[in-house]
Amino acid sequence: MARRKRYNHKRRRGSLSFLYKLLAFVLICTAIALALTLFFRIRTIDVSGSQRYSAQEIIDAAEVQVGDNMFLMNKYRAAERIRAALPYIETVQFRRDMPDGLRIIVTECTDPAAIVQDGKAYLLCDTGTIVDDVAASAAKKRIQVKGLTLVEPVVGQPAQAAEGQELALTQLLAGLERDCGFPLLVRNRGGVHLTPAGKALLPAVQQVCAANAHLRGRIQEVRERAGGTIRIATFKSVAVNWLPPMIKQFQVQHPEARFRLFDGAYAEVDAYVRSGTVDMGFISLPSELPGEIVPVCSDRLLAVLPAGHPLAACEAVPVAAFGTEPVVSLIDSTNRDALRVLDAAHVHPDIRFQTADDYAMISMVESGLGICIAHELVLRSDHHNVVVRPLDPPAHRTIAMAIPPESEGKPLVRTFATFVRAWAQANP
């Protein structure tokens, strides 16, 4: 009996001890919660380290306000918000000055490198973030990273290089760090940042990266040219009516050949050839382009009339008729063949409509908006309800291949050029 009483007494004492501990824990938690809630509220916010942004801009970006509890704020998210809203800021630190002061210490990108692209200069900080975009002319005095192409560059976002150009600055710096024996990079929750030594070496590293990217681009270019890619510039009628069957037949004999097509008006084709962007261009003579010019075939110029037009009764339409009838015409240099014919006959056409597209021009004629002069090669694929007649006097254009000096010695280009001449003779 006495033993049972002692057991029950110990049991009650143990239960009371547990209750006392639980009560103490609750009181401590309550006290901490009250302290965090009622005390340590921010009364002053001090910002340092920024020259580009005002203190208020940084405070607003952090979304921190006077009256917030300094212990309940998420300083990591606040830092992310600052860097997202203010791209020039590289690092952010928060320090608490008890009991009610908060300090925000930032470092800024003071000398970003530039990548010039599409008429703009995209400025990159040490971490690889695009901090700004300015006019290309404004980047002349900055370190320029050459040979890199950015994919969809957006201010405030990390720079993304085109495929095959992914050598990162941090990768090269990490390798240098092992060789130097002193730190070049600081790694923390905020990412990877440069030490003062890393910043001192950054310009040289950027030059190495740019040279590497440029070399990769050149290697790819040489691979394409030597390994079987032929780059062709041409106007639309050749692209639509000639190239598909021509290339199909060529690849029967040369299945390894690859093609890249650059189409445009006469002036655009000339520019592609002159700059060496392509290996060959189909042009209309005469031409003053450098390199080898190889005539391929003659393409007649024809009169195109609406169905039922009085001139449709003629076996050949006099060029002089284009001085008395409403005319539909091409614009810019694309129209130079027709203008040459009209100028030779001293005819001043009454141009009512102009377009940059051969097939749109013929559609306008079909609608009865006027008559036009078109190339026979264009009319091969045309199924419009129009009447086609020769011109009086007859006229034609000479289609030729222009091979720039850089491509004259390339075996595959020479082989294709020989094939083109033979194919054009067999398919007049």
C-alpha positions in Angstrom: 0.0 0.0 0.0 2.8 2.4 1.0 4.6 1.5 -2.2 1.6 2.3 -4.3 1.2 5.7 -2.6 4.9 6.5 -3.3 4.4 5.5 -7.0 1.3 7.7 -7.4 3.1 10.6 -5.7 6.1 10.3 -8.1 3.7 10.1 -11.1 1.8 13.2 -10.1 5.1 15.0 -9.5 6.4 14.0 -13.0 3.2 15.2 -14.6 3.4 18.6 -12.8 7.1 18.9 -13.9 6.1 18.3 -17.5 3.3 20.9 -17.3 5.7 23.5 -15.7 8.1 22.9 -18.6 5.4 23.2 -21.2 4.1 26.4 -19.6 7.6 27.9 -19.5 8.1 27.1 -23.2 4.8 28.7 -24.1 5.7 31.8 -22.1 9.1 32.0 -23.7 7.6 31.7 -27.2 4.9 34.3 -26.4 7.6 36.6 -25.1 9.7 36.2 -28.2 6.6 36.7 -30.5 5.6 39.8 -28.6 9.2 41.1 -28.8 9.3 40.5 -32.5 5.9 42.0 -33.0 6.0 45.0 -30.6 9.7 45.7 -30.6 12.6 45.9 -33.2 10.4 47.8 -35.6 12.4 49.7 -38.2 12.5 53.5 -37.6 15.5 54.4 -39.8 16.7 53.0 -43.1 20.2 54.0 -44.3 21.4 53.2 -47.8 25.1 53.3 -48.8 27.3 52.3 -51.8 25.0 53.6 -54.6 25.8 56.4 -57.0 23.5 55.6 -59.8 20.3 55.0 -57.8 18.8 57.1 -55.0 18.3 55.7 -51.5 14.5 55.9 -52.0 14.7 53.9 -55.2 16.6 51.1 -53.4 14.3 51.1 -50.5 11.2 51.0 -52.8 12.8 48.1 -54.8 13.5 46.2 -51.5 9.8 46.7 -50.5 11.0 47.5 -46.9 9.1 50.2 -45.0 9.5 52.1 -41.7 7.5 50.1 -39.1 8.4 46.7 -40.5 10.0 44.3 -38.0 13.6 43.9 -38.9 13.7 40.2 -37.8 10.6 39.2 -39.7 11.8 40.6 -43.1 13.2 38.2 -45.6 16.5 39.9 -46.5 17.3 37.4 -49.3 14.1 38.0 -51.2 14.5 41.8 -50.6 18.0 41.6 -52.1 16.6 39.7 -55.1 14.0 42.3 -55.6 16.6 45.1 -55.6 18.8 43.3 -58.2 15.8 42.6 -60.4 14.5 46.2 -60.3 17.9 47.9 -60.4 20.2 46.0 -62.8 23.4 48.0 -62.1 23.4 46.7 -58.5 25.6 43.6 -58.2 25.5 42.8 -54.4 23.2 43.7 -51.5 23.8 43.4 -47.8 21.4 44.1 -44.9 22.7 45.0 -41.5 20.6 45.6 -38.3 21.6 48.5 -36.0 19.8 47.6 -32.8 17.2 48.4 -31.7 15.5 50.0 -34.7 18.0 50.8 -37.5 18.4 49.0 -40.8 21.3 49.5 -43.2 21.3 48.5 -46.9 24.8 48.3 -48.3 25.1 47.8 -52.1 27.8 47.6 -54.7 27.3 48.7 -58.3 28.6 47.7 -61.7 30.7 50.7 -62.5 32.3 49.7 -65.8 30.2 47.2 -67.7 31.4 45.6 -70.8 29.5 46.0 -74.1 28.2 43.6 -76.7 27.1 45.5 -79.9 24.3 43.9 -81.7 21.3 45.1 -83.9 22.3 48.7 -83.6 22.4 48.6 -79.8 25.1 48.1 -77.2 24.1 45.7 -74.4 26.0 46.4 -71.2 27.0 43.5 -69.0 28.2 43.5 -65.4 30.7 41.1 -63.9 28.0 38.6 -63.1 26.8 38.4 -66.7 23.6 40.3 -66.2 22.5 42.8 -68.8 22.3 46.1 -66.9 21.4 48.4 -69.8 21.0 48.9 -73.5 22.3 52.0 -75.2 23.0 53.2 -78.7 25.9 51.4 -80.3 27.8 54.7 -80.6 27.8 55.1 -76.9 29.9 52.0 -76.4 33.0 53.1 -78.2 35.0 53.9 -75.0 33.9 50.7 -73.2 35.5 47.2 -73.2 33.7 45.4 -76.0 33.1 41.7 -76.1 33.4 40.7 -79.8 32.3 37.5 -81.5 29.3 36.9 -79.2 25.7 36.9 -80.3 23.1 37.4 -77.5 19.8 35.5 -77.8 16.7 37.6 -76.9 18.6 40.1 -74.7 16.5 41.6 -71.9 17.8 44.3 -69.4 17.9 42.9 -65.9 18.2 39.3 -67.1 21.4 37.1 -67.5 22.9 37.3 -70.9 22.4 34.2 -73.0 24.9 33.6 -75.8 24.0 31.8 -79.1 24.6 28.1 -79.4 28.3 27.3 -79.6 29.3 30.5 -77.7 28.7 29.4 -74.2 32.2 29.8 -72.7 31.3 31.7 -69.5 33.6 34.2 -67.8 33.2 32.5 -64.5 34.5 29.2 -66.1 37.6 30.8 -67.3 38.1 32.8 -64.1 37.7 29.6 -62.1 40.5 28.0 -64.1 42.7 31.0 -63.7 42.0 31.0 -60.0 43.5 27.5 -59.7 46.6 28.7 -61.6 47.0 32.0 -59.7 46.8 30.6 -56.2 44.6 33.5 -55.0 40.8 34.0 -55.1 39.2 35.6 -58.1 35.6 34.7 -57.3 33.5 34.9 -54.2 30.7 32.3 -53.9 27.7 32.9 -51.7 24.0 32.7 -51.7 23.8 35.7 -53.9 25.7 33.9 -56.7 29.3 34.2 -57.9 31.0 37.6 -57.7 34.4 38.9 -58.5 37.1 39.8 -56.0 39.1 42.9 -56.5 41.8 40.7 -58.2 39.1 39.2 -60.4 37.9 42.6 -61.5 41.5 43.6 -62.3 41.8 40.6 -64.6 38.3 40.9 -66.1 39.2 42.9 -69.2 41.9 40.4 -70.2 39.5 37.5 -69.6 36.8 39.1 -71.6 39.2 39.5 -74.5 40.1 35.9 -74.3 36.4 34.9 -74.3 35.6 37.2 -77.2 38.6 35.7 -79.2 37.4 32.2 -78.3 33.9 33.0 -79.5 35.2 34.6 -82.7 37.4 31.6 -83.3 34.4 29.2 -82.8 32.4 31.3 -85.3 35.2 31.2 -87.9 35.6 27.4 -87.4 31.9 26.9 -87.9 32.0 29.2 -91.0 34.9 27.2 -92.5 33.2 23.9 -91.6 30.1 25.0 -93.5 32.0 26.2 -96.5 34.5 23.3 -96.7 32.2 20.6 -95.4 29.3 21.1 -97.8 27.1 24.2 -97.2 26.5 26.5 -100.2 25.1 29.9 -99.4 23.0 31.4 -102.2 21.4 34.8 -102.7 18.7 35.2 -105.3 15.6 37.0 -106.3 12.2 35.3 -105.9 11.6 34.0 -109.4 14.8 31.9 -109.3 14.1 30.8 -105.8 10.6 29.6 -106.6 11.0 28.2 -110.1 14.6 27.1 -110.5 16.2 26.2 -107.3 13.9 23.5 -106.0 14.3 21.1 -109.0 17.9 22.2 -109.6 19.0 21.4 -106.0 17.0 18.2 -105.9 18.9 16.9 -109.0 22.3 18.2 -107.7 21.8 16.3 -104.4 21.3 13.0 -106.3 25.0 13.3 -107.2 26.1 15.2 -104.1 24.0 14.0 -101.1 26.4 15.7 -98.6 25.7 19.2 -100.0 23.7 21.6 -97.8 22.2 24.9 -98.9 21.3 28.2 -97.2 19.1 30.6 -99.2 19.1 34.4 -98.9 16.3 35.9 -101.0 15.6 39.6 -101.8 15.4 42.2 -104.5 18.2 42.9 -106.9 19.9 45.4 -104.5 19.7 43.0 -101.6 21.3 40.2 -103.6 24.1 42.5 -104.7 24.7 43.5 -101.1 24.9 39.8 -100.0 27.5 39.1 -102.7 29.5 42.2 -102.2 29.8 41.6 -98.4 30.9 37.9 -98.9 27.8 36.8 -96.9 27.0 34.2 -99.6 29.1 31.9 -101.9 27.1 32.9 -105.0 24.3 35.1 -106.1 21.9 35.0 -109.0 21.8 38.5 -110.5 20.6 40.3 -113.6 23.2 41.8 -115.9 24.8 44.3 -116.2 26.6 44.2 -112.9 29.7 45.8 -111.3 30.1 43.2 -108.5 33.6 42.0 -107.7 34.6 38.4 -108.4 33.5 36.1 -111.2 30.4 36.8 -113.2 29.0 33.8 -115.2 26.1 34.3 -117.5 23.5 31.4 -117.2 20.5 32.1 -119.4 18.3 34.6 -121.1 14.9 35.4 -119.6 12.3 37.1 -121.8 10.3 40.2 -120.7 6.6 39.8 -121.5 3.5 42.0 -121.5 0.8 40.9 -119.0 -2.8 42.0 -119.7 -6.1 41.5 -118.0 -8.4 39.0 -119.7 -10.4 40.7 -122.4 -8.1 43.7 -122.8 -8.0 45.2 -126.3 -4.3 44.7 -126.6 -4.8 40.9 -126.1 -5.7 40.8 -129.8 -2.1 41.8 -130.7 0.5 39.1 -131.4 3.0 41.4 -129.7 2.3 44.4 -127.5 4.1 47.6 -128.6 6.3 49.0 -125.8 4.8 52.4 -126.7 1.4 51.2 -125.3 2.8 51.4 -121.8 2.8 55.2 -122.2 -1.0 55.3 -122.8 -2.3 52.5 -120.5 -2.5 52.4 -116.7 0.6 50.5 -115.6 1.2 48.2 -112.6 4.9 48.1 -111.7 7.5 46.8 -109.3 9.3 49.2 -107.0 12.9 50.1 -106.4 15.7 48.2 -108.2 13.5 45.1 -108.8 11.9 47.0 -111.6 15.1 48.0 -113.4 14.7 45.5 -116.3 11.3 46.9 -117.3 12.5 50.5 -116.8 15.5 49.8 -119.1 13.0 48.7 -121.8 10.8 51.7 -121.4 13.7 54.2 -121.2 15.1 52.8 -124.5 11.8 53.5 -126.2 11.4 56.9 -124.5 8.2 55.8 -122.9 7.0 57.4 -119.7 4.6 55.0 -118.1 1.5 56.0 -116.2 2.2 54.0 -113.1 -1.0 53.6 -111.0 0.1 50.8 -108.6 3.5 49.6 -107.3 4.4 46.6 -105.3 7.6 44.8 -104.2 6.3 41.3 -105.2 6.1 39.9 -108.8 3.1 37.8 -108.0 1.2 40.6 -106.3 1.8 42.7 -109.4 0.3 40.0 -111.6 -2.7 39.7 -109.3 -3.3 43.5 -109.7 -3.3 43.1 -113.5 -5.8 40.2 -113.2 -8.1 42.5 -111.2 -8.0 45.0 -114.1 -5.9 47.7 -112.4 -3.5 48.0 -115.4 -1.0 46.2 -117.5 2.6 45.3 -116.6 5.9 43.9 -117.9 7.0 40.7 -116.2 9.7 38.1 -116.6 9.0 34.8 -118.3 10.5 32.9 -115.3 7.9 34.5 -113.0 5.0 33.6 -115.3 6.0 29.9 -115.3 4.4 29.4 -111.9 1.6 31.8 -112.3 -1.9 30.5 -112.8 -3.8 33.8 -112.9 -6.4 34.6 -115.5 -4.3 36.9 -117.5 -3.1 37.2 -121.1 0.6 37.1 -121.8 2.1 38.5 -125.1 5.7 39.2 -126.3 6.9 42.8 -126.4 7.6 44.7 -129.6 10.5 45.1 -129.8 11.5 42.0 -128.0 13.3 42.4 -124.7 15.0 40.1 -122.2 17.2 40.0 -119.1 20.4 38.0 -118.7 20.5 35.9 -115.5 24.1 35.3 -114.3 25.9 33.8 -111.3 28.1 36.2 -109.3 30.8 34.4 -107.2 32.6 36.7 -104.8 36.4 36.4 -104.6 36.3 34.6 -101.2 34.3 31.6 -102.8 36.0 31.3 -106.2 38.4 28.6 -105.0 35.9 26.4 -103.1 35.5 23.0 -104.7 31.9 22.5 -103.9 30.9 26.0 -105.1 32.8 25.4 -108.4 31.1 22.0 -108.8 27.6 23.6 -108.2 28.3 26.5 -110.6 29.2 24.0 -113.4 26.1 22.1 -112.7 23.9 25.2 -112.8 25.1 26.1 -116.3 24.4 22.6 -117.6 21.1 22.4 -115.8 19.9 25.8 -117.3 20.8 24.7 -120.8 18.9 21.5 -120.4 15.9 23.3 -118.8 15.4 26.5 -120.9 
